[in-house]
């Protein structure tokens, strides 16, 4: 019984640190904001106006719409 209590006391700080580390990682991912007036986005990366993006044989360019939003347009 004493071994069980001792092992629980030793593992408690390890479990606490591990749970805090995963919470911090989740918060960093949620902090990402997207501004479609400044960048086009693909695979969580930012591309500026005029950038070309190749998906196989398809070529896309980051262009500005009339409402000032940047979007990918297939060429």
N, C-alpha and C positions, 0 to 999 in steps of 0.2 A: 504494500500500500504506500509506503514511504517513497519507493522508487517511482510509482505512478505520479504522486504529487510533485516530486522533484522534477520529473520529465516535463510535466505540464508547466511548471514554473519556468523552466528553461526555454520551452518552445513559445511561450506567450509573446515575448518581445520580437521573436523572429516573425511570427504570424502578423503582428501589428505593423512592423516595418514593411513587410511584403504587401499588405493591403493598402498602406499609404502610398507606396510606389505606384501601384496600379491606378489609384485615384488621380495622382498627379499626371500620369500619362494620358488618361481620358480627358482631363481638363485642358491639356495642351492641344489635343485634337479638336476640341470644341471651340478653341479660341480663333481658329482660322476663319477669316471673313472674306467674302468675294465682292469685288466692285466691278460690275460689268461695264461701267462707263470708262474704266481705265485699261482693262485687260480682257482677252479671251482666255478661257481655261480649257485645258485638256489634261486628263490624268493628274489632276491636282497641281498642275504647273501653270504659270502665268505667261501669256504671250501678248506682245504689244501689237498695236494696229499695223497692218501690213505684213505681219508674219505669215509664212506659208507652212502648212502642216500636211504631211504625206501619210495617208493610210492606204497601204498597198498601191494600187494604180490611181487612187482618188487624191486629188490635190485640193486643199482648202486654204482660203486666205482669211485672215482676221480683218473684217471690215466694219465700218460704223453705219448703223441704220439711221433712218430719219429721226428716231426718238433718242438719239445719242447713246445707244447701247451697242457694244461691240459683240459681234457674232461671227461664227465660222460660215463662210459662203463657199460652196463647191464650185470649182472652176471648170 
